[in-house]
Amino acid sequence: MQAYLVSLGAGVLIGVIYSVIKVRSPAPPLIALVGLFGMLVGAQAVPLVKQWLGF
């Protein structure tokens, strides 16, 4: 969990720096990030459901 918080903190810090110096972020648009998040949730859900169903 700590690695996720460090990663989030670093991302926010870089975002603030980009905003202050008025540089456009090379990150994909928010809609693409939401899609990636959905993919991660789906990938984690399959093993969980298999375990829950006893496969």
Gaussian input, Z-matrix of N, CA and C with variables (Angstrom, degrees):
# hf/3-21g

backbone

0 1
 N
 C     1     B1
 C     2     B2     1     A1
 N     3     B3     2     A2     1     D1
 C     4     B4     3     A3     2     D2
 C     5     B5     4     A4     3     D3
 N     6     B6     5     A5     4     D4
 C     7     B7     6     A6     5     D5
 C     8     B8     7     A7     6     D6
 N     9     B9     8     A8     7     D7
 C    10    B10     9     A9     8     D8
 C    11    B11    10    A10     9     D9
 N    12    B12    11    A11    10    D10
 C    13    B13    12    A12    11    D11
 C    14    B14    13    A13    12    D12
 N    15    B15    14    A14    13    D13
 C    16    B16    15    A15    14    D14
 C    17    B17    16    A16    15    D15
 N    18    B18    17    A17    16    D16
 C    19    B19    18    A18    17    D17
 C    20    B20    19    A19    18    D18
 N    21    B21    20    A20    19    D19
 C    22    B22    21    A21    20    D20
 C    23    B23    22    A22    21    D21
 N    24    B24    23    A23    22    D22
 C    25    B25    24    A24    23    D23
 C    26    B26    25    A25    24    D24
 N    27    B27    26    A26    25    D25
 C    28    B28    27    A27    26    D26
 C    29    B29    28    A28    27    D27
 N    30    B30    29    A29    28    D28
 C    31    B31    30    A30    29    D29
 C    32    B32    31    A31    30    D30
 N    33    B33    32    A32    31    D31
 C    34    B34    33    A33    32    D32
 C    35    B35    34    A34    33    D33
 N    36    B36    35    A35    34    D34
 C    37    B37    36    A36    35    D35
 C    38    B38    37    A37    36    D36
 N    39    B39    38    A38    37    D37
 C    40    B40    39    A39    38    D38
 C    41    B41    40    A40    39    D39
 N    42    B42    41    A41    40    D40
 C    43    B43    42    A42    41    D41
 C    44    B44    43    A43    42    D42
 N    45    B45    44    A44    43    D43
 C    46    B46    45    A45    44    D44
 C    47    B47    46    A46    45    D45
 N    48    B48    47    A47    46    D46
 C    49    B49    48    A48    47    D47
 C    50    B50    49    A49    48    D48
 N    51    B51    50    A50    49    D49
 C    52    B52    51    A51    50    D50
 C    53    B53    52    A52    51    D51
 N    54    B54    53    A53    52    D52
 C    55    B55    54    A54    53    D53
 C    56    B56    55    A55    54    D54
 N    57    B57    56    A56    55    D55
 C    58    B58    57    A57    56    D56
 C    59    B59    58    A58    57    D57
 N    60    B60    59    A59    58    D58
 C    61    B61    60    A60    59    D59
 C    62    B62    61    A61    60    D60
 N    63    B63    62    A62    61    D61
 C    64    B64    63    A63    62    D62
 C    65    B65    64    A64    63    D63
 N    66    B66    65    A65    64    D64
 C    67    B67    66    A66    65    D65
 C    68    B68    67    A67    66    D66
 N    69    B69    68    A68    67    D67
 C    70    B70    69    A69    68    D68
 C    71    B71    70    A70    69    D69
 N    72    B72    71    A71    70    D70
 C    73    B73    72    A72    71    D71
 C    74    B74    73    A73    72    D72
 N    75    B75    74    A74    73    D73
 C    76    B76    75    A75    74    D74
 C    77    B77    76    A76    75    D75
 N    78    B78    77    A77    76    D76
 C    79    B79    78    A78    77    D77
 C    80    B80    79    A79    78    D78
 N    81    B81    80    A80    79    D79
 C    82    B82    81    A81    80    D80
 C    83    B83    82    A82    81    D81
 N    84    B84    83    A83    82    D82
 C    85    B85    84    A84    83    D83
 C    86    B86    85    A85    84    D84
 N    87    B87    86    A86    85    D85
 C    88    B88    87    A87    86    D86
 C    89    B89    88    A88    87    D87
 N    90    B90    89    A89    88    D88
 C    91    B91    90    A90    89    D89
 C    92    B92    91    A91    90    D90
 N    93    B93    92    A92    91    D91
 C    94    B94    93    A93    92    D92
 C    95    B95    94    A94    93    D93
 N    96    B96    95    A95    94    D94
 C    97    B97    96    A96    95    D95
 C    98    B98    97    A97    96    D96
 N    99    B99    98    A98    97    D97
 C   100   B100    99    A99    98    D98
 C   101   B101   100   A100    99    D99
 N   102   B102   101   A101   100   D100
 C   103   B103   102   A102   101   D101
 C   104   B104   103   A103   102   D102
 N   105   B105   104   A104   103   D103
 C   106   B106   105   A105   104   D104
 C   107   B107   106   A106   105   D105
 N   108   B108   107   A107   106   D106
 C   109   B109   108   A108   107   D107
 C   110   B110   109   A109   108   D108
 N   111   B111   110   A110   109   D109
 C   112   B112   111   A111   110   D110
 C   113   B113   112   A112   111   D111
 N   114   B114   113   A113   112   D112
 C   115   B115   114   A114   113   D113
 C   116   B116   115   A115   114   D114
 N   117   B117   116   A116   115   D115
 C   118   B118   117   A117   116   D116
 C   119   B119   118   A118   117   D117
 N   120   B120   119   A119   118   D118
 C   121   B121   120   A120   119   D119
 C   122   B122   121   A121   120   D120
 N   123   B123   122   A122   121   D121
 C   124   B124   123   A123   122   D122
 C   125   B125   124   A124   123   D123
 N   126   B126   125   A125   124   D124
 C   127   B127   126   A126   125   D125
 C   128   B128   127   A127   126   D126
 N   129   B129   128   A128   127   D127
 C   130   B130   129   A129   128   D128
 C   131   B131   130   A130   129   D129
 N   132   B132   131   A131   130   D130
 C   133   B133   132   A132   131   D131
 C   134   B134   133   A133   132   D132
 N   135   B135   134   A134   133   D133
 C   136   B136   135   A135   134   D134
 C   137   B137   136   A136   135   D135
 N   138   B138   137   A137   136   D136
 C   139   B139   138   A138   137   D137
 C   140   B140   139   A139   138   D138
 N   141   B141   140   A140   139   D139
 C   142   B142   141   A141   140   D140
 C   143   B143   142   A142   141   D141
 N   144   B144   143   A143   142   D142
 C   145   B145   144   A144   143   D143
 C   146   B146   145   A145   144   D144
 N   147   B147   146   A146   145   D145
 C   148   B148   147   A147   146   D146
 C   149   B149   148   A148   147   D147
 N   150   B150   149   A149   148   D148
 C   151   B151   150   A150   149   D149
 C   152   B152   151   A151   150   D150
 N   153   B153   152   A152   151   D151
 C   154   B154   153   A153   152   D152
 C   155   B155   154   A154   153   D153
 N   156   B156   155   A155   154   D154
 C   157   B157   156   A156   155   D155
 C   158   B158   157   A157   156   D156
 N   159   B159   158   A158   157   D157
 C   160   B160   159   A159   158   D158
 C   161   B161   160   A160   159   D159
 N   162   B162   161   A161   160   D160
 C   163   B163   162   A162   161   D161
 C   164   B164   163   A163   162   D162

   B1=1.4479
   B2=1.5270
   B3=1.3151
   B4=1.4617
   B5=1.5252
   B6=1.3169
   B7=1.4664
   B8=1.5250
   B9=1.3365
   B10=1.4605
   B11=1.5336
   B12=1.3211
   B13=1.4666
   B14=1.5237
   B15=1.3280
   B16=1.4677
   B17=1.5238
   B18=1.3324
   B19=1.4602
   B20=1.5260
   B21=1.3281
   B22=1.4627
   B23=1.5263
   B24=1.3188
   B25=1.4591
   B26=1.5233
   B27=1.3189
   B28=1.4681
   B29=1.5229
   B30=1.3206
   B31=1.4612
   B32=1.5183
   B33=1.3256
   B34=1.4688
   B35=1.5211
   B36=1.3125
   B37=1.4615
   B38=1.5257
   B39=1.3115
   B40=1.4666
   B41=1.5274
   B42=1.3370
   B43=1.4673
   B44=1.5148
   B45=1.3237
   B46=1.4667
   B47=1.5223
   B48=1.3238
   B49=1.4687
   B50=1.5242
   B51=1.3299
   B52=1.4676
   B53=1.5192
   B54=1.3264
   B55=1.4636
   B56=1.5248
   B57=1.3232
   B58=1.4675
   B59=1.5266
   B60=1.3509
   B61=1.4635
   B62=1.5304
   B63=1.3538
   B64=1.4670
   B65=1.5359
   B66=1.3381
   B67=1.4570
   B68=1.5227
   B69=1.3154
   B70=1.4614
   B71=1.5183
   B72=1.3154
   B73=1.4619
   B74=1.5238
   B75=1.3420
   B76=1.4654
   B77=1.5319
   B78=1.3245
   B79=1.4661
   B80=1.5207
   B81=1.3219
   B82=1.4660
   B83=1.5294
   B84=1.3235
   B85=1.4634
   B86=1.5334
   B87=1.3023
   B88=1.4627
   B89=1.5207
   B90=1.3128
   B91=1.4667
   B92=1.5272
   B93=1.3174
   B94=1.4676
   B95=1.5294
   B96=1.3218
   B97=1.4602
   B98=1.5246
   B99=1.3256
   B100=1.4609
   B101=1.5287
   B102=1.3228
   B103=1.4601
   B104=1.5131
   B105=1.3171
   B106=1.4699
   B107=1.5254
   B108=1.3131
   B109=1.4606
   B110=1.5315
   B111=1.3158
   B112=1.4577
   B113=1.5167
   B114=1.3224
   B115=1.4629
   B116=1.5260
   B117=1.3160
   B118=1.4662
   B119=1.5220
   B120=1.3255
   B121=1.4645
   B122=1.5244
   B123=1.3198
   B124=1.4591
   B125=1.5104
   B126=1.3165
   B127=1.4656
   B128=1.5304
   B129=1.3258
   B130=1.4587
   B131=1.5222
   B132=1.3212
   B133=1.4632
   B134=1.5253
   B135=1.3229
   B136=1.4696
   B137=1.5306
   B138=1.3386
   B139=1.4751
   B140=1.5325
   B141=1.3138
   B142=1.4562
   B143=1.5249
   B144=1.3229
   B145=1.4645
   B146=1.5246
   B147=1.3400
   B148=1.4751
   B149=1.5291
   B150=1.3077
   B151=1.4577
   B152=1.5219
   B153=1.3066
   B154=1.4527
   B155=1.5235
   B156=1.3481
   B157=1.4597
   B158=1.5294
   B159=1.3299
   B160=1.4603
   B161=1.5169
   B162=1.3289
   B163=1.4769
   B164=1.4938
   A1=110.65
   A2=115.86
   A3=119.80
   A4=111.05
   A5=117.87
   A6=120.84
   A7=110.85
   A8=117.28
   A9=120.71
   A10=111.14
   A11=116.01
   A12=119.63
   A13=111.69
   A14=116.45
   A15=120.33
   A16=109.97
   A17=116.21
   A18=120.50
   A19=111.31
   A20=116.77
   A21=120.69
   A22=110.98
   A23=116.43
   A24=120.43
   A25=112.54
   A26=116.20
   A27=120.10
   A28=110.47
   A29=116.93
   A30=120.43
   A31=112.27
   A32=116.62
   A33=120.32
   A34=110.15
   A35=117.77
   A36=121.39
   A37=111.31
   A38=117.26
   A39=120.74
   A40=110.23
   A41=116.90
   A42=120.41
   A43=112.22
   A44=116.69
   A45=120.89
   A46=110.50
   A47=116.66
   A48=120.49
   A49=110.32
   A50=118.18
   A51=121.52
   A52=110.66
   A53=116.35
   A54=120.12
   A55=111.30
   A56=116.57
   A57=121.13
   A58=111.01
   A59=117.10
   A60=118.85
   A61=112.51
   A62=115.41
   A63=123.09
   A64=112.70
   A65=115.09
   A66=122.05
   A67=107.36
   A68=116.59
   A69=120.07
   A70=109.11
   A71=115.89
   A72=121.43
   A73=111.03
   A74=117.30
   A75=120.06
   A76=112.43
   A77=117.29
   A78=120.49
   A79=110.65
   A80=116.71
   A81=119.74
   A82=110.78
   A83=116.77
   A84=119.47
   A85=111.54
   A86=115.21
   A87=120.94
   A88=112.24
   A89=117.86
   A90=120.18
   A91=110.99
   A92=117.64
   A93=120.99
   A94=110.76
   A95=116.57
   A96=119.93
   A97=111.15
   A98=116.74
   A99=120.05
   A100=109.79
   A101=117.21
   A102=120.88
   A103=112.10
   A104=116.56
   A105=120.38
   A106=110.70
   A107=116.10
   A108=120.20
   A109=110.44
   A110=116.17
   A111=120.70
   A112=111.82
   A113=116.23
   A114=120.43
   A115=110.85
   A116=116.96
   A117=120.69
   A118=111.47
   A119=116.69
   A120=120.27
   A121=110.08
   A122=116.49
   A123=119.96
   A124=112.49
   A125=117.21
   A126=121.24
   A127=111.19
   A128=117.05
   A129=120.52
   A130=111.84
   A131=117.15
   A132=121.18
   A133=112.05
   A134=118.49
   A135=121.10
   A136=111.37
   A137=120.01
   A138=118.40
   A139=112.58
   A140=116.74
   A141=120.24
   A142=110.80
   A143=117.22
   A144=121.22
   A145=110.61
   A146=117.23
   A147=120.27
   A148=110.56
   A149=116.44
   A150=121.01
   A151=109.82
   A152=117.26
   A153=122.06
   A154=111.31
   A155=115.91
   A156=120.92
   A157=112.64
   A158=116.48
   A159=120.64
   A160=115.07
   A161=117.76
   A162=120.88
   A163=111.50
   D1=-34.90
   D2=-178.41
   D3=-63.33
   D4=-38.40
   D5=179.33
   D6=-62.62
   D7=-37.10
   D8=178.31
   D9=-65.95
   D10=-40.49
   D11=179.17
   D12=-67.41
   D13=-39.89
   D14=177.09
   D15=-63.67
   D16=-43.34
   D17=178.87
   D18=-62.31
   D19=-44.64
   D20=177.92
   D21=-62.05
   D22=-44.25
   D23=179.19
   D24=-62.11
   D25=-42.60
   D26=178.31
   D27=-63.92
   D28=-41.32
   D29=178.89
   D30=-63.54
   D31=-42.57
   D32=178.07
   D33=-64.46
   D34=-42.61
   D35=179.13
   D36=-60.91
   D37=-46.02
   D38=178.84
   D39=-64.41
   D40=-39.11
   D41=177.09
   D42=-60.64
   D43=-41.50
   D44=177.88
   D45=-64.94
   D46=-44.36
   D47=178.91
   D48=-61.46
   D49=-45.39
   D50=177.87
   D51=-58.58
   D52=-41.75
   D53=-178.74
   D54=-66.16
   D55=-41.59
   D56=-178.57
   D57=-64.69
   D58=-41.95
   D59=-178.64
   D60=-92.43
   D61=6.85
   D62=174.83
   D63=57.32
   D64=49.27
   D65=176.26
   D66=-106.45
   D67=136.14
   D68=177.93
   D69=-75.61
   D70=130.06
   D71=-178.15
   D72=-68.68
   D73=138.55
   D74=177.23
   D75=-79.81
   D76=0.01
   D77=-179.04
   D78=-68.82
   D79=151.74
   D80=178.00
   D81=-65.86
   D82=161.27
   D83=179.40
   D84=-61.13
   D85=161.61
   D86=-176.83
   D87=-56.88
   D88=-38.68
   D89=-178.79
   D90=-61.90
   D91=-35.68
   D92=177.57
   D93=-68.84
   D94=-37.81
   D95=178.95
   D96=-67.52
   D97=-36.58
   D98=176.74
   D99=-64.77
   D100=-39.95
   D101=176.69
   D102=-62.42
   D103=-41.99
   D104=177.41
   D105=-63.00
   D106=-40.17
   D107=177.93
   D108=-61.39
   D109=-42.33
   D110=177.49
   D111=-61.19
   D112=-39.93
   D113=177.87
   D114=-62.70
   D115=-42.54
   D116=179.12
   D117=-64.56
   D118=-42.53
   D119=178.70
   D120=-63.08
   D121=-44.75
   D122=179.11
   D123=-61.59
   D124=-41.35
   D125=-179.78
   D126=-65.70
   D127=-34.28
   D128=178.93
   D129=-79.03
   D130=-25.54
   D131=-176.89
   D132=-72.66
   D133=-35.10
   D134=-176.55
   D135=-60.00
   D136=-52.66
   D137=178.58
   D138=-61.85
   D139=-35.07
   D140=179.52
   D141=-65.00
   D142=-45.17
   D143=179.16
   D144=-66.28
   D145=-40.12
   D146=177.73
   D147=-60.24
   D148=-43.69
   D149=179.21
   D150=-65.30
   D151=-41.31
   D152=-178.65
   D153=-64.64
   D154=-37.80
   D155=-179.86
   D156=-83.98
   D157=-10.37
   D158=177.15
   D159=85.53
   D160=24.61
   D161=178.01
   D162=-86.51

